[in-house]
Amino acid sequence: FAALAGAGSIQINSNAHLASLEDAFPALRSVDGSIGITSNANLKTCASFASLADAGSISVTSNAVLQSCSFSVLVGVRGSFTASTNPELAVLAAGKVEDITGALTITDTVVSSFKDMFDSLARVGKDVRLTQNSKLASLDGSFPKLAKAGYLVVSGNQRLATLGSAFV
């Protein structure tokens, strides 16, 4: 899909042997609806959205061996951004996202810190839910520009020792 610049929705689901999405969508700048990356049993990386600036919603769920996912130039999400039930996910890069109109949910990962992952995030229209992240030790410096969010839930992160200046 080298020339695809825009799409209504993109769903990459239940592909048992898919190991990488690297460079799959190099020209993609906008997705009006949703991006769903779900239940891909061997997917280890999804660094395929190097040009994506905005999307309706993003859901990365139930990818058993996914280790990293990058949205390096993404600025806005008009719906929710969810990373859930990716038990090997250690890196989620979305440092230029400024606004998420819906909810931000990150649950059941092995992320140890969100520092440098959401550096530009200023507003979340609904909930921020950071739950069941088994290696999350600190939130210090994680959301330095977050000024507004609906409801904040930080729960079940067994190693979390400090919030620090997470929301300053």
DSSP file (Angstrom, degrees, kcal/mol; ACC not computed):
  #  RESIDUE AA STRUCTURE BP1 BP2  ACC     N-H-->O    O-->H-N    N-H-->O    O-->H-N    TCO  KAPPA ALPHA  PHI   PSI    X-CA   Y-CA   Z-CA
    1    1 A F    >         0   0    0      0, 0.0     3,-1.0     0, 0.0    26,-0.4   0.000 360.0 360.0 360.0  42.9    0.0    0.0    0.0
    2    2 A A  T 3   +     0   0    0      1,-0.3    25,-0.2    23,-0.1    23,-0.1   0.763 360.0  38.0 -59.2 -31.8    2.9    2.3   -0.8
    3    3 A A  T 3  S+     0   0    0     23,-0.1     2,-0.4    24,-0.1    -1,-0.3   0.504  80.5 122.8-100.9  -5.2    0.8    5.1   -2.3
    4    4 A L    <   +     0   0    0     -3,-1.0    23,-0.2     1,-0.2     3,-0.1  -0.432  26.8 167.7 -64.8 114.6   -2.2    5.0    0.0
    5    5 A A        +     0   0    0     -2,-0.4    24,-3.1     1,-0.3    25,-1.5   0.701  62.4  16.6-101.3 -25.0   -2.5    8.5    1.5
    6    6 A G  E     -a   30   0A   0     22,-0.2     2,-0.3    23,-0.2    -1,-0.3  -0.986  60.6-180.0-147.6 155.3   -6.0    8.3    3.1
    7    7 A A  E     -a   31   0A   0     23,-1.5    25,-2.4    -2,-0.3    26,-0.4  -0.989  33.3-133.2-152.6 155.5   -8.5    5.7    4.1
    8    8 A G  S    S-     0   0    0      1,-0.3    25,-2.7    -2,-0.3     2,-0.3   0.905  91.3 -19.6 -73.9 -44.0  -11.9    5.4    5.7
    9    9 A S        -     0   0    0     24,-0.2     2,-0.4    23,-0.2    -1,-0.3  -0.973  55.3-151.1-158.2 155.6  -10.8    2.6    8.1
   10   10 A I  E     -b   35   0A   0     24,-2.8    26,-2.8    -2,-0.3     2,-0.5  -0.982  14.2-179.1-134.9 123.5   -8.0    0.1    8.4
   11   11 A Q  E     +b   36   0A   0     -2,-0.4     2,-0.6    24,-0.2    26,-0.2  -0.985   8.0 179.5-125.4 121.7   -8.5   -3.2   10.1
   12   12 A I  E     +b   37   0A   0     24,-3.4    26,-1.8    -2,-0.5     2,-0.4  -0.901  27.9 159.3-121.3  98.3   -5.6   -5.7   10.5
   13   13 A N  E     -b   38   0A   0     -2,-0.6    26,-0.2    24,-0.2    27,-0.1  -0.952  46.0  -3.4-133.3 139.7   -7.1   -8.6   12.4
   14   14 A S        +     0   0    0     24,-2.2     2,-0.8    -2,-0.4    26,-0.2   0.848  65.7 154.3  56.3  47.0   -6.5  -12.3   13.1
   15   15 A N    >   -     0   0    0     23,-0.2     3,-1.0     1,-0.1    27,-0.6  -0.877  26.6-164.2-105.3  98.8   -3.5  -12.9   10.8
   16   16 A A  T 3  S+     0   0    0     -2,-0.8    -1,-0.1     1,-0.3    26,-0.1   0.739  83.0  34.6 -60.1 -30.2   -1.7  -15.8   12.4
   17   17 A H  T 3  S+     0   0    0     24,-0.1     2,-0.4    25,-0.1    -1,-0.3   0.435  81.8 120.2-108.9   0.1    1.6  -15.5   10.6
   18   18 A L    <   +     0   0    0     -3,-1.0    24,-0.4     1,-0.2     3,-0.1  -0.538  30.1 170.9 -68.9 118.7    1.9  -11.7   10.3
   19   19 A A        +     0   0    0     -2,-0.4    25,-3.0     1,-0.3    26,-1.0   0.690  58.2  17.3-103.6 -23.6    5.1  -10.7   12.1
   20   20 A S  B     -l   45   0B   0     23,-0.2    -1,-0.3    24,-0.2    26,-0.2  -0.999  37.5-166.2-151.9 147.7    5.6   -7.0   11.2
   21   21 A L    >   +     0   0    0     24,-1.8     3,-2.1    -2,-0.3     4,-0.3   0.174  44.7 147.8-111.2  11.9    3.7   -4.1    9.8
   22   22 A E  T 3  S-     0   0    0     23,-0.3    26,-0.2     1,-0.3    -2,-0.1  -0.253  75.2  -5.3 -55.9 127.8    6.9   -2.2    9.2
   23   23 A D  T 3  S+     0   0    0     24,-1.0    -1,-0.3     2,-0.1    25,-0.1   0.660  92.0 128.9  62.9  21.1    6.7    0.1    6.1
   24   24 A A  S <  S+     0   0    0     -3,-2.1    -2,-0.1     1,-0.2    -1,-0.1   0.818  82.0  23.1 -73.9 -30.3    3.2   -1.2    5.2
   25   25 A F  S >  S+     0   0    0     23,-0.8     3,-0.8    -4,-0.3    26,-0.5  -0.488  70.5 157.5-133.8  63.3    1.7    2.3    4.9
   26   26 A P  T 3  S+     0   0    0      0, 0.0   -24,-0.1     0, 0.0    -1,-0.1   0.757  78.8  38.2 -66.2 -25.7    4.5    4.8    4.2
   27   27 A A  T 3  S+     0   0    0    -26,-0.4     2,-0.3   -23,-0.2   -25,-0.1   0.475  81.5 125.4-102.4  -3.8    2.3    7.5    2.6
   28   28 A L    <   +     0   0    0     -3,-0.8    23,-0.3     1,-0.2   -23,-0.2  -0.401  22.4 161.6 -65.2 119.4   -0.7    7.2    4.8
   29   29 A R        +     0   0    0    -24,-3.1    24,-2.5     1,-0.3    25,-1.5   0.678  59.1  22.1-109.2 -26.4   -1.5   10.6    6.3
   30   30 A S  E     -ac   6  54A   0    -25,-1.5   -23,-1.5    23,-0.2     2,-0.4  -0.997  46.6-169.6-150.7 139.7   -5.1   10.3    7.5
   31   31 A V  E     -ac   7  55A   0     23,-1.7    25,-1.2    -2,-0.3   -23,-0.2  -0.975  10.2-161.8-127.6 116.3   -7.7    7.7    8.4
   32   32 A D  E    S+     0   0A   0    -25,-2.4   -24,-0.2    -2,-0.4   -23,-0.2   0.892  78.2  21.0 -65.5 -41.1  -11.3    9.1    8.8
   33   33 A G  E    S-     0   0A   0    -25,-2.7    24,-1.4   -26,-0.4    23,-1.4   0.407 109.5 -33.3 -99.5-126.8  -12.5    6.1   10.8
   34   34 A S  E     - c   0  57A   0     22,-0.3   -24,-2.8    21,-0.1     2,-0.5  -0.680  31.2-150.5-107.8 153.8  -10.7    3.6   12.9
   35   35 A I  E     -bc  10  58A   0     22,-2.3    24,-2.7    -2,-0.3     2,-0.5  -0.992  23.9-176.1-113.7 121.4   -7.4    1.8   12.8
   36   36 A G  E     +bc  11  59A   0    -26,-2.8   -24,-3.4    -2,-0.5     2,-0.5  -0.979  16.4 177.9-124.5 125.3   -7.7   -1.6   14.4
   37   37 A I  E     +bc  12  60A   0     22,-3.0    24,-1.9    -2,-0.5     2,-0.4  -0.921  28.9 160.7-124.1 101.8   -4.7   -4.0   14.9
   38   38 A T  E     -bc  13  61A   0    -26,-1.8   -24,-2.2    -2,-0.5   -23,-0.2  -0.972  46.6  -7.6-138.1 135.9   -6.2   -7.0   16.7
   39   39 A S        +     0   0    0     22,-1.7     2,-0.8    -2,-0.4    24,-0.2   0.840  65.1 155.2  55.1  45.6   -5.4  -10.6   17.5
   40   40 A N    >   -     0   0    0     21,-0.2     3,-1.5   -26,-0.2    25,-0.4  -0.875  30.2-158.2-101.5  99.6   -2.4  -11.0   15.2
   41   41 A A  T 3  S+     0   0    0     -2,-0.8    24,-0.2     1,-0.3   -25,-0.1   0.702  83.9  30.6 -58.2 -30.3   -0.7  -13.9   17.0
   42   42 A N  T 3  S+     0   0    0    -27,-0.6     2,-0.4   -24,-0.4    -1,-0.3   0.284  81.9 129.4-114.1   9.7    2.9  -13.4   15.7
   43   43 A L    <   +     0   0    0     -3,-1.5    22,-0.3     1,-0.2   -23,-0.2  -0.530  22.2 167.5 -70.7 121.2    2.9   -9.6   15.3
   44   44 A K        +     0   0    0    -25,-3.0    23,-2.9    -2,-0.4    24,-1.5   0.714  61.6  20.3-105.6 -29.2    6.0   -8.1   17.0
   45   45 A T  E     -lm  20  68B   0    -26,-1.0   -24,-1.8    22,-0.2    -1,-0.3  -0.999  45.0-170.1-144.7 144.9    6.2   -4.6   15.6
   46   46 A C  E     + m   0  69B   0     22,-1.7    24,-1.5    -2,-0.3     3,-0.3  -0.561  33.8 141.6-131.6  70.8    3.8   -2.1   14.0
   47   47 A A        +     0   0    0     22,-0.2   -24,-1.0     1,-0.2     3,-0.2  -0.345  37.5 110.7-100.3  48.3    6.1    0.7   12.9
   48   48 A S        +     0   0    0     -2,-0.3   -23,-0.8   -26,-0.2     3,-0.2   0.371  53.4  75.5-106.8   3.5    4.1    1.2    9.7
   49   49 A F    >   +     0   0    0     21,-0.7     3,-0.7    -3,-0.3    24,-0.5  -0.302  47.2 141.4-114.3  48.5    2.5    4.6   10.3
   50   50 A A  T 3  S+     0   0    0      1,-0.2    -1,-0.2    -3,-0.2    21,-0.1   0.688  80.0  34.0 -65.7 -21.5    5.4    7.0    9.7
   51   51 A S  T 3  S+     0   0    0    -26,-0.5     2,-0.4   -23,-0.3    -1,-0.2   0.442  83.4 124.8-112.2  -3.1    3.3    9.6    8.0
   52   52 A L    <   +     0   0    0     -3,-0.7    21,-0.3     1,-0.2   -23,-0.2  -0.442  25.0 168.2 -67.9 117.7    0.0    9.3    9.8
   53   53 A A        +     0   0    0    -24,-2.5    22,-3.3    -2,-0.4    23,-1.8   0.764  62.2  12.0-100.3 -33.0   -1.0   12.7   11.2
   54   54 A D  E     +cd  30  76A   0    -25,-1.5   -23,-1.7    21,-0.2     2,-0.3  -0.998  57.6 177.7-148.9 153.1   -4.6   12.1   12.3
   55   55 A A  E     -cd  31  77A   0     21,-1.6    23,-2.7    -2,-0.3    24,-0.4  -0.978  35.3-126.2-148.4 156.4   -7.1    9.2   12.8
   56   56 A G  E    S-     0   0A   0    -23,-1.4    23,-0.7   -25,-1.2     2,-0.3   0.955  90.6 -24.8 -68.9 -51.5  -10.6    8.7   13.9
   57   57 A S  E     -c   34   0A   0    -24,-1.4   -22,-2.3    22,-0.2     2,-0.4  -0.976  57.3-145.5-157.3 159.1   -9.7    6.1   16.6
   58   58 A I  E     +ce  35  81A   0     22,-2.7    24,-2.9    -2,-0.3     2,-0.4  -0.996  14.6 178.3-133.3 129.8   -6.8    3.7   17.2
   59   59 A S  E     +ce  36  82A   0    -24,-2.7   -22,-3.0    -2,-0.4     2,-0.6  -0.967   6.9 177.2-135.2 118.7   -7.1    0.3   18.8
   60   60 A V  E     +ce  37  83A   0     22,-2.9    24,-2.1    -2,-0.4     2,-0.4  -0.931  28.8 158.1-119.1 102.4   -4.2   -2.1   19.3
   61   61 A T  E     +ce  38  84A   0    -24,-1.9   -22,-1.7    -2,-0.6   -21,-0.2  -0.961  43.7   2.7-137.6 145.9   -5.5   -5.1   21.1
   62   62 A S        +     0   0    0     22,-1.9     2,-0.7    -2,-0.4    24,-0.2   0.837  66.1 148.7  56.5  44.8   -4.9   -8.7   21.9
   63   63 A N    >   -     0   0    0     22,-0.3     3,-1.2    21,-0.2    25,-0.4  -0.913  35.0-156.2-107.2 102.7   -1.6   -9.1   20.0
   64   64 A A  T 3  S+     0   0    0     -2,-0.7    -1,-0.1     1,-0.3   -23,-0.1   0.728  84.0  24.0 -58.9 -33.2    0.2  -11.8   22.0
   65   65 A V  T 3  S+     0   0    0    -25,-0.4    -1,-0.3   -22,-0.3     2,-0.2   0.260  81.1 137.9-119.6  12.1    3.8  -11.0   21.1
   66   66 A L    <   +     0   0    0     -3,-1.2    22,-0.3     1,-0.2   -22,-0.2  -0.425  21.1 173.4 -62.3 124.9    3.6   -7.3   20.0
   67   67 A Q        +     0   0    0    -23,-2.9    23,-2.4     1,-0.3    24,-1.8   0.737  59.4  15.2-105.5 -31.9    6.7   -5.5   21.5
   68   68 A S  E     -mn  45  91B   0    -24,-1.5   -22,-1.7    22,-0.2     2,-0.3  -0.999  50.8-175.6-149.1 148.2    6.5   -2.1   20.0
   69   69 A C  E     -mn  46  92B   0     22,-2.0    24,-2.5    -2,-0.3     2,-0.4  -0.981  13.6-164.1-144.8 129.6    4.0    0.2   18.2
   70   70 A S  E     + n   0  93B   0    -24,-1.5   -21,-0.7    -2,-0.3     2,-0.2  -0.957  26.3 170.8-127.6 132.5    4.9    3.6   16.8
   71   71 A F    >   +     0   0    0     22,-3.2     3,-0.7    -2,-0.4    25,-0.4  -0.684  22.3 173.3-127.0  73.2    2.8    6.5   15.6
   72   72 A S  T 3  S+     0   0    0      1,-0.3   -22,-0.1    -2,-0.2    -1,-0.1   0.699  73.3  25.3 -67.6 -27.4    5.7    8.9   15.2
   73   73 A V  T 3  S+     0   0    0    -24,-0.5    -1,-0.3   -21,-0.3     2,-0.1   0.338  83.9 132.9-117.6   6.2    4.0   12.0   13.6
   74   74 A L    <   +     0   0    0     -3,-0.7    22,-0.2   -25,-0.2   -21,-0.2  -0.376  22.4 169.8 -60.3 128.7    0.4   11.4   14.8
   75   75 A V        +     0   0    0    -22,-3.3    23,-3.2     1,-0.3    24,-1.5   0.748  56.8  27.2-110.3 -39.7   -1.0   14.7   16.1
   76   76 A G  E     -df  54  99A   0    -23,-1.8   -21,-1.6    21,-0.2     2,-0.4  -0.973  46.7-168.0-136.6 145.1   -4.7   14.1   16.7
   77   77 A V  E     -df  55 100A   0     22,-2.4    24,-2.9    -2,-0.4    25,-0.3  -0.984   8.6-162.9-126.8 117.4   -7.1   11.3   17.4
   78   78 A R  S    S+     0   0    0    -23,-2.7   -22,-0.2    -2,-0.4   -21,-0.2   0.496  80.2  18.6 -81.3  -3.4  -10.8   12.2   16.9
   79   79 A G  S    S-     0   0    0    -23,-0.7    23,-3.1   -24,-0.4     2,-0.2  -0.201 111.7 -36.2-130.9-134.4  -12.0    9.2   18.9
   80   80 A S        -     0   0    0     22,-0.2   -22,-2.7    21,-0.2     2,-0.5  -0.657  37.0-146.9-101.7 155.8  -10.2    6.9   21.4
   81   81 A F  E     +eg  58 104A   0     22,-2.8    24,-2.5    -2,-0.2     2,-0.4  -0.983  27.1 177.7-120.2 115.4   -6.7    5.6   21.5
   82   82 A T  E     +eg  59 105A   0    -24,-2.9   -22,-2.9    -2,-0.5     2,-0.4  -0.976  22.4 175.2-128.1 130.7   -6.5    2.1   23.1
   83   83 A A  E     +eg  60 106A   0     22,-2.7    24,-2.4    -2,-0.4     2,-0.4  -0.950  29.8 159.5-127.0 110.0   -3.6   -0.3   23.6
   84   84 A S  E     +eg  61 107A   0    -24,-2.1   -22,-1.9    -2,-0.4   -21,-0.2  -0.990  48.5   5.4-142.2 139.6   -5.0   -3.3   25.5
   85   85 A T  S    S+     0   0    0     22,-1.4   -22,-0.3    -2,-0.4    23,-0.2   0.907  73.5 134.9  57.1  48.7   -4.1   -6.9   26.2
   86   86 A N    >   -     0   0    0     22,-1.4     3,-2.2    21,-0.5    24,-0.3  -0.802  34.1-172.8-118.8  82.4   -0.7   -6.8   24.5
   87   87 A P  T 3  S+     0   0    0      0, 0.0    22,-0.1     0, 0.0   -23,-0.1   0.548  80.2  42.4 -65.8  -9.0    1.2   -8.7   27.2
   88   88 A E  T 3  S+     0   0    0    -25,-0.4     2,-0.6   -22,-0.3    21,-0.1   0.363  80.0 125.7-111.6   2.1    4.7   -8.1   25.6
   89   89 A L    <   +     0   0    0     -3,-2.2    21,-2.4    19,-0.2    22,-0.3  -0.499  18.7 155.1 -70.2 113.0    4.2   -4.4   24.6
   90   90 A A        +     0   0    0    -23,-2.4     2,-0.5    -2,-0.6    22,-0.4   0.652  60.4  47.6-109.0 -25.0    7.0   -2.4   26.0
   91   91 A V  E     +n   68   0B   0    -24,-1.8   -22,-2.0    20,-0.1     2,-0.4  -0.976  50.3 169.9-128.4 122.5    7.2    0.6   23.7
   92   92 A L  E     -n   69   0B   0     -2,-0.5     2,-0.7   -24,-0.2   -22,-0.2  -0.930  18.0-164.8-127.9 105.2    4.2    2.7   22.6
   93   93 A A  E     +n   70   0B   0    -24,-2.5   -22,-3.2    -2,-0.4    24,-0.1  -0.830  36.9 131.9-102.5 115.5    5.5    5.8   20.7
   94   94 A A    >   +     0   0    0     23,-1.6     3,-1.5    -2,-0.7    26,-0.2  -0.209  18.8 149.5-149.0  45.8    3.0    8.6   20.2
   95   95 A G  T 3   +     0   0    0      1,-0.3    25,-1.0    21,-0.2    23,-0.1   0.573  69.0  51.0 -66.4 -13.5    5.0   11.6   21.3
   96   96 A K  T 3  S+     0   0    0    -25,-0.4     2,-0.3   -22,-0.2    -1,-0.3   0.466  75.3 120.4-103.6  -2.7    3.5   14.2   19.0
   97   97 A V    <   +     0   0    0     -3,-1.5   -21,-0.2     1,-0.2   -22,-0.2  -0.465  31.2 172.1 -64.2 124.3   -0.2   13.5   19.8
   98   98 A E        +     0   0    0    -23,-3.2    24,-2.7     1,-0.3    25,-1.6   0.739  60.6  27.8-101.8 -32.2   -1.7   16.7   21.2
   99   99 A D  E     -fh  76 123A   0    -24,-1.5   -22,-2.4    23,-0.2     2,-0.5  -0.992  47.6-177.0-143.2 130.2   -5.4   15.8   21.4
  100  100 A I  E     -fh  77 124A   0     23,-2.4    25,-3.0    -2,-0.4    26,-0.3  -0.974  10.9-165.0-122.0 112.5   -7.4   12.7   21.9
  101  101 A T  S    S+     0   0    0    -24,-2.9   -21,-0.2    -2,-0.5   -23,-0.2   0.865  76.3  33.9 -68.3 -36.6  -11.1   13.5   21.7
  102  102 A G  S    S-     0   0    0    -23,-3.1    24,-2.5   -25,-0.3     2,-0.2   0.344 110.8 -45.5 -90.4-137.0  -12.2   10.2   23.2
  103  103 A A        -     0   0    0     22,-0.2   -22,-2.8    23,-0.1     2,-0.5  -0.641  36.2-141.2-100.3 155.3  -10.5    8.1   25.9
  104  104 A L  E     +gi  81 128A   0     23,-2.9    25,-3.2    -2,-0.2     2,-0.5  -0.982  28.0 176.7-112.3 117.1   -6.9    7.0   26.3
  105  105 A T  E     +gi  82 129A   0    -24,-2.5   -22,-2.7    -2,-0.5     2,-0.5  -0.981  12.6 170.4-127.8 122.0   -6.7    3.5   27.6
  106  106 A I  E     +gi  83 130A   0     23,-3.0    25,-1.6    -2,-0.5     2,-0.3  -0.951  20.5 154.1-130.6 112.3   -3.5    1.5   28.1
  107  107 A T  E     +gi  84 131A   0    -24,-2.4   -22,-1.4    -2,-0.5   -21,-0.5  -0.989  48.4  17.1-143.3 146.5   -3.9   -1.7   29.9
  108  108 A D  S    S+     0   0    0     23,-1.4   -22,-1.4    -2,-0.3   -19,-0.2   0.961  85.8 123.0  57.7  60.3   -2.2   -5.1   30.2
  109  109 A T        -     0   0    0     23,-0.2    25,-1.3    22,-0.2    26,-0.4  -0.726  68.1-122.4-129.0-178.6    1.2   -4.2   28.8
  110  110 A V        +     0   0    0    -21,-2.4     2,-0.2   -24,-0.3   -20,-0.1   0.004  57.3 143.5-115.5  25.6    4.8   -4.4   30.1
  111  111 A V        -     0   0    0    -22,-0.3    24,-0.3     1,-0.2    -2,-0.1  -0.485  32.9-167.1 -62.7 129.5    5.5   -0.7   29.6
  112  112 A S        +     0   0    0    -22,-0.4    25,-2.1     1,-0.3    26,-1.1   0.679  69.9   4.7 -94.4 -19.5    7.7    0.4   32.5
  113  113 A S        -     0   0    0    -23,-0.3    -1,-0.3    23,-0.2    26,-0.1  -0.971  49.9-149.4-159.4 147.6    7.2    4.1   32.0
  114  114 A F    >>  +     0   0    0     24,-0.5     3,-2.2    -2,-0.3     4,-0.9   0.343  56.1 132.1 -99.1   4.5    5.2    6.4   29.7
  115  115 A K  T 34 S+     0   0    0      1,-0.3    27,-0.2    23,-0.2    -2,-0.1  -0.355  79.1   9.4 -58.7 133.6    7.9    9.1   29.8
  116  116 A D  T 34 S+     0   0    0     25,-0.5    -1,-0.3    26,-0.1   -21,-0.2   0.395 109.7  91.7  73.9   0.5    8.7   10.3   26.2
  117  117 A M  T <4 S+     0   0    0     -3,-2.2   -23,-1.6    25,-0.2    -2,-0.2   0.797 100.7  17.5 -92.3 -31.7    5.6    8.3   24.9
  118  118 A F  S >< S+     0   0    0     -4,-0.9     3,-0.9    24,-0.6    27,-0.4  -0.304  76.8 145.6-133.8  49.3    3.0   11.1   25.1
  119  119 A D  T 3  S+     0   0    0      1,-0.2    26,-0.2    -3,-0.2   -23,-0.1   0.776  75.6  39.7 -61.1 -31.3    5.1   14.3   25.5
  120  120 A S  T 3  S+     0   0    0    -25,-1.0     2,-0.3   -26,-0.2    -1,-0.2   0.479  79.4 126.5 -99.9  -3.8    2.8   16.6   23.5
  121  121 A L    <   +     0   0    0     -3,-0.9    24,-0.3     1,-0.2   -23,-0.2  -0.397  20.7 159.8 -64.8 116.6   -0.6   15.3   24.8
  122  122 A A        +     0   0    0    -24,-2.7    25,-2.7    -2,-0.3    26,-1.4   0.676  58.9  29.3-108.1 -26.1   -2.5   18.3   26.1
  123  123 A R  E     -hj  99 148A   0    -25,-1.6   -23,-2.4    24,-0.2     2,-0.4  -0.995  45.2-176.9-146.3 135.5   -6.1   17.1   26.1
  124  124 A V  E     -hj 100 149A   0     24,-2.5    26,-0.5    -2,-0.4   -23,-0.2  -0.987  17.7-154.5-125.8 119.0   -8.1   13.9   26.5
  125  125 A G  S    S+     0   0    0    -25,-3.0   -23,-0.2    -2,-0.4   -22,-0.2   0.787  76.8  12.0 -67.0 -29.8  -11.8   14.4   26.0
  126  126 A K  S    S-     0   0    0    -24,-2.5    24,-2.8   -26,-0.3    25,-0.4  -0.101 111.5 -17.4-121.6-139.3  -12.9   11.4   28.1
  127  127 A D        -     0   0    0     23,-0.2   -23,-2.9    22,-0.2     2,-0.5  -0.301  39.3-150.5 -74.6 150.1  -11.1    9.0   30.4
  128  128 A V  E     -ik 104 152A   0     23,-3.1    25,-3.1   -25,-0.2     2,-0.5  -0.992  24.0-176.5-111.4 116.7   -7.4    8.3   30.9
  129  129 A R  E     +ik 105 153A   0    -25,-3.2   -23,-3.0    -2,-0.5     2,-0.6  -0.957  15.3 172.6-123.3 114.8   -7.1    4.7   32.0
  130  130 A L  E     +ik 106 154A   0     23,-3.0    25,-1.6    -2,-0.5     2,-0.3  -0.901  27.6 153.5-119.6  97.1   -3.7    3.2   32.9
  131  131 A T  E     +ik 107 155A   0    -25,-1.6   -23,-1.4    -2,-0.6    25,-0.2  -0.942  47.4   4.2-135.5 149.2   -4.4   -0.2   34.3
  132  132 A Q        +     0   0    0     23,-1.8     2,-1.0    -2,-0.3   -23,-0.2   0.786  66.4 155.6  54.7  36.6   -2.8   -3.6   34.8
  133  133 A N    >   -     0   0    0     22,-0.2     3,-1.6   -25,-0.2    26,-0.4  -0.825  31.4-156.5 -94.3 102.1    0.6   -2.7   33.3
  134  134 A S  T 3  S+     0   0    0    -25,-1.3   -24,-0.2    -2,-1.0    -1,-0.1   0.655  84.3  34.6 -62.6 -23.4    2.7   -5.3   35.0
  135  135 A K  T 3  S+     0   0    0    -26,-0.4     2,-0.5   -24,-0.3    -1,-0.3   0.357  78.9 128.5-112.9   6.1    6.1   -3.5   34.8
  136  136 A L    <   +     0   0    0     -3,-1.6    23,-0.3   -27,-0.2   -24,-0.2  -0.494  22.8 164.0 -66.6 113.4    4.9    0.1   35.2
  137  137 A A        +     0   0    0    -25,-2.1    24,-3.0    -2,-0.5    25,-1.0   0.727  58.3  12.9-103.8 -28.7    7.1    1.5   38.0
  138  138 A S  B     -o  162   0C   0    -26,-1.1   -24,-0.5    22,-0.2    -1,-0.3  -0.999  38.0-164.9-151.7 147.3    6.7    5.3   37.7
  139  139 A L    >   +     0   0    0     23,-2.1     3,-2.3    -2,-0.3     4,-0.4   0.289  48.1 139.2-108.4   5.0    4.6    7.9   36.0
  140  140 A D  T 3  S-     0   0    0     22,-0.4    24,-0.2     1,-0.3   -25,-0.2  -0.285  79.9  -1.3 -55.1 124.5    7.1   10.6   36.7
  141  141 A G  T 3  S+     0   0    0     22,-0.2   -25,-0.5     2,-0.1    -1,-0.3   0.581  96.7 125.7  73.6  11.6    7.4   12.9   33.7
  142  142 A S  S <  S+     0   0    0     -3,-2.3   -24,-0.6    21,-0.3   -25,-0.2   0.874  78.7  19.4 -74.9 -39.7    4.9   10.8   31.7
  143  143 A F    >   +     0   0    0     23,-1.7     3,-1.1    -4,-0.4    -1,-0.2  -0.560  69.9 165.0-130.2  66.7    2.3   13.4   30.6
  144  144 A P  T 3  S+     0   0    0      0, 0.0    -1,-0.1     0, 0.0   -25,-0.1   0.699  77.9  35.7 -65.2 -22.0    4.1   16.8   31.0
  145  145 A K  T 3  S+     0   0    0    -27,-0.4     2,-0.5   -24,-0.3    22,-0.1   0.401  78.9 127.2-111.1   1.6    1.5   18.8   28.9
  146  146 A L    <   +     0   0    0     -3,-1.1   -24,-0.2    20,-0.2   -23,-0.2  -0.472  21.1 160.0 -67.2 112.8   -1.7   17.1   29.8
  147  147 A A        +     0   0    0    -25,-2.7     2,-0.4    -2,-0.5   -24,-0.2   0.639  59.8  30.8-107.1 -21.8   -4.0   20.0   31.0
  148  148 A K  E     +j  123   0A   0    -26,-1.4   -24,-2.5     0, 0.0     2,-0.3  -0.991  56.4 153.4-147.1 134.5   -7.4   18.4   30.6
  149  149 A A  E     -j  124   0A   0     -2,-0.4   -24,-0.2   -26,-0.2   -22,-0.2  -0.977  37.3-130.6-151.4 153.5   -8.9   14.9   30.9
  150  150 A G  S    S-     0   0    0    -24,-2.8     2,-0.4   -26,-0.5   -23,-0.2   0.998  85.4  -7.4 -68.8 -67.7  -12.3   13.6   31.8
  151  151 A Y        -     0   0    0    -25,-0.4   -23,-3.1     2,-0.0     2,-0.5  -0.997  64.7-145.8-137.4 133.8  -11.7   10.9   34.4
  152  152 A L  E     +k  128   0A   0     -2,-0.4     2,-0.5   -25,-0.2   -23,-0.2  -0.904  16.8 179.1-109.1 124.5   -8.3    9.5   35.5
  153  153 A V  E     +k  129   0A   0    -25,-3.1   -23,-3.0    -2,-0.5     2,-0.5  -0.980   8.9 171.1-126.6 119.5   -7.9    5.9   36.5
  154  154 A V  E     +k  130   0A   0     -2,-0.5     2,-0.3   -25,-0.2   -23,-0.2  -0.957  29.3 148.1-123.8 108.0   -4.5    4.5   37.6
  155  155 A S  E     +k  131   0A   0    -25,-1.6   -23,-1.8    -2,-0.5   -22,-0.2  -0.997  45.2  11.2-150.1 143.2   -5.2    1.0   38.9
  156  156 A G        +     0   0    0     -2,-0.3     2,-1.2   -25,-0.2   -25,-0.1   0.651  66.6 142.7  69.8  17.8   -3.7   -2.5   39.2
  157  157 A N    >   -     0   0    0    -25,-0.2     3,-2.0   -27,-0.2    -1,-0.2  -0.754  35.6-163.7 -90.6  92.1   -0.2   -1.5   38.2
  158  158 A Q  T 3  S+     0   0    0     -2,-1.2    -1,-0.2     1,-0.3   -24,-0.1   0.704  81.4  40.6 -57.5 -29.5    1.6   -3.8   40.7
  159  159 A R  T 3  S+     0   0    0    -26,-0.4     2,-0.3   -23,-0.3    -1,-0.3   0.426  79.5 128.1 -99.5   0.6    5.0   -2.2   40.5
  160  160 A L    <   +     0   0    0     -3,-2.0   -22,-0.2     1,-0.2   -23,-0.2  -0.418  22.3 163.8 -65.3 118.4    3.9    1.4   40.4
  161  161 A A        +     0   0    0    -24,-3.0     2,-0.3    -2,-0.3   -23,-0.2   0.687  58.4  19.4-108.1 -26.5    5.8    3.2   43.2
  162  162 A T  B     -o  138   0C   0    -25,-1.0   -23,-2.1     1,-0.1   -22,-0.4  -0.998  37.5-164.1-150.8 142.6    5.4    6.9   42.3
  163  163 A L    >   +     0   0    0     -2,-0.3     3,-1.6   -25,-0.2   -21,-0.3   0.721  40.7 167.8 -87.7 -27.7    3.2    9.2   40.3
  164  164 A G  T 3   -     0   0    0      1,-0.2     3,-0.3   -24,-0.2    -1,-0.1  -0.202  68.5 -25.2  52.9-136.0    5.9   11.9   40.6
  165  165 A S  T >  S+     0   0    0      1,-0.2     3,-1.3    -3,-0.1    -1,-0.2  -0.239  92.0 136.6-101.1  43.3    5.2   14.8   38.3
  166  166 A A  T <  S+     0   0    0     -3,-1.6   -23,-1.7     1,-0.3   -20,-0.2   0.867  77.7  29.1 -59.9 -40.4    3.2   12.7   35.8
  167  167 A F  T 3         0   0    0     -3,-0.3    -1,-0.3     1,-0.2   -27,-0.1  -0.166 360.0 360.0-118.2  39.4    0.4   15.2   35.3
  168  168 A V    <         0   0    0     -3,-1.3    -1,-0.2     0, 0.0    -2,-0.1   0.381 360.0 360.0-105.2 360.0    2.3   18.5   35.9
